[in-house]
Amino acid sequence: MIRYIVRRLLQGVLTFFGATFVVYALMFANQDDPLQALAGEKPIADNVRQALTERYHLNEPFIVQYGYYMKNLISGDFGKTLVGRDIGDLLWQSWPVTAQLALMAVVFAALIGITAGVVAGIRRGGIFDNITLIITLVLISIPIVVLAPLLQLFLGVQISLFPPTAGANPSFYALLLPAIVLGTGSLATYSRLTRTSVVENLRADYVRTAKAKGLTRNRVIGV
């Protein structure tokens, strides 16, 4: 067990550094003049450009810049936005709503997906099973970036069943539609996996034996 946990932790560390390296490399490859992009159309004085270049280590090689980036990231310094706001403060302000939204999406996906999977597995080959199969295939095939604006337009604007947008301090009902959208992909996966598991267990030897014993007992009692 300890070896498994250590192996998973090491894999997580490698994945973390690998993902950050790839993302930073892509950003580094696409940058033309980051200082001018930061300033917009305003001209930058030579002394200001020199100071910002030294401050952000833009005159250093790629691997050195990546080293500074990882040092700041590990130490909790996420940098600043284009308007000068600290990104760490923005994340700290946003995490309660993000956590609530993620929890609502997980509960929705698990509750609806597992329930539908169990019923579809018990009634395998029936109308509910076929309808569930079609719905899950449709949900899996539609990306969230497409499903979200469609539901926002239909349920939030045209029907006005849900608020079309959520403010800075959204209520539970305002987060319900985004939670449903986020949970649709996991819902389809939970449903299919649960359905397959139920079907496999219903075909197991111990289930057939229990059914046979139950039928025999009922016949004996009936006699």
N, C-alpha and C positions, 0 to 999 in steps of 0.2 A: 504494500500500500504506500509506504513512504517513497519507494523508488518510482512508483507511478506518479505521485504528486510532484516529486522533484523533476521527473521527465516532462511533465506538463508545464511546470513553471519555466523550465529551460526553453521549451518550445514557445511559450508565450513571450519570453524575453527576445528570442530570435525573431519572432513574428513582429514584435513591436519595433525593433531596430530596423528590420528589413522594410517594413511598411513606411516608416518615417524616412528612410534613406531614399526609397523610390519616389515618394511624394516630393521630398526636397530636391531631388535630382531633376524631376520634371519642372518644378518651379524655377530652378536655376537655369535650365536649358531654355525656358521660354522668356526669361527676363531680358529686356532690351535696355531700358534705362529706368530702374526702379525709383530713383530719386525724382525724375521728371514725372513719372506716373503718380508719385505721391503728391507732387506739387500741382499737377494738372497742367493748365495752359500758362501758368505764371512762370516767368523766367527765374532761374536759380543763380544766385551770385556765386562766383568761384570760391570764395571763402566758406560760404555755407555748404556748397557741394563737397568741399574738401573735409569739412568737419563732419558732415553726415556720412561720408564715405569711410572715415576712420571710426566713427561711432558704430556703424553697422558692419564693419569689416568687409566692405564691398571690394576692397583692393586685395583681399586675400584669396588664395586658391579655393576651389570648391570644397575640398575635404576639410580645410580649416574652418570655413564658414559653417559647414555641417557640424563640426565639433562644437563651435560656439552655440549653434542652435540647440543641440542636444544638451549642452551644459545648462542653458537657460531653461529648457523644457523640464529637465529633471529637477531643477531647483525651484520650479514653480513660476518662473518668469515667462509668461506667454506672449509678451510683447504688447504693442499698442495698435489700435485701429488707425485707419487713415485720418480720422479726425482727432486722434490723440487720446482716446479713452483706453484705459487699461483693460486688456482682454480678460485677465483673471477676474476682475470685478464684474464684468459682464457675465462670465460663466457662473460666478457665485450668485448673481441675482437671478439667473435663469434656471438653475438646477432644480428648485422645488417644483416649478411647473413642468419641467422636462420629466422629472421622476414620476409625478402624478400622471402625466400623459402616458408614459411607458407602462406604468402599473395598470392603468385602465385598459390599454391595448392588450396586455398579456392576459388579464382576467377575461376580457371579452373573447379573445381567441381560444383560450383554454375551455371556457364554459360552453360556448357554442360549438366549437370544433369537436371536443371530446364527446359531448352529448350527441351530436349528429353522427359521429363515427360509431358510437355504441349502437344507436338505433339502426343505422344502415347495416352494420355487421350482423345484428340479430335478424333483421329482415332482408337478408342478402338476396339480390335479384328482384326485389319488389319495386314498387313505384318510388318510395322514398329513397331507396338506394340509388336508383337511376337518376333521380332529380338531384340528389346530393353530389353524385359523380359529375354531372354536367355543370353544376354551380361551382364546384371546386376547381374544375378544369378552366372555367372562365376566369375565376379569381386569380388563379396562378398565372394565366396567360396575359393578364392586364397589368402593366406596371403601375406602381403606386403614383408616379408622377402624372399618369393619365387618369387613373381612377379618382384621385383627389379633386382636381378641378371639375370633373364631371359631377361628382356627388355634391360638391360645393355649389355648382350652378343649379342642379336639379333640386336637391333637398334644402339648400340654404337660401337660394334666390327665388326660384320659381314657386316652390311649394311653401317655403318659409317654415319648414319643420324644425330646422336647427339654425342657430346663428351662423351667418356666412363667414364671420371672422371672430377671433378671440382677442380681447384686449390684453393689457399688461397684467391684470389680475383676473384671469378668466374663472368663471364658475365651473362647476362639475358638468352642467349641461352644455356649456360652450365648448368643453373639451371632448364631448361625447362623439361628435362626428369625426374629428381628427383621430380619436382612439379607434373608432371603427375602421377607418381607412388604414391605419397602421397595422391593425390586427387581422386584416383580410388575408394577407399572404400566409401568416402563421396559422390562421384558422383553417385554411385549405389543407395545409400540411398536417396539422393535428387530426383533422377529420379522416384523411386517407390512412394515416398511420394507425389510428385507433380502429378504424374499420378493418384493416388488414389483420391487426392483432386479435380482434374479436373473432373474426372468421377462422383464423388459425387455431385459436383455443377451442372454438366450438367443434373443430374436427379432431381434437386431441383424443387419445385413448381414454383418459380418465373421465372426460366429459361423456363419451359414448357409453362407458361402463356405468356411470352414474345414471344416465338416462335409462339404460337397460334395467338397472336395479329398481328404478322408480316405476317403470312400466310393469315389472314383475310383481312388485309390492301392490300396485293398484289392482292387478288382476287377482291376486290372492285375496285381497280385502273384498273385492267385488264378488268373488266366489263365496 
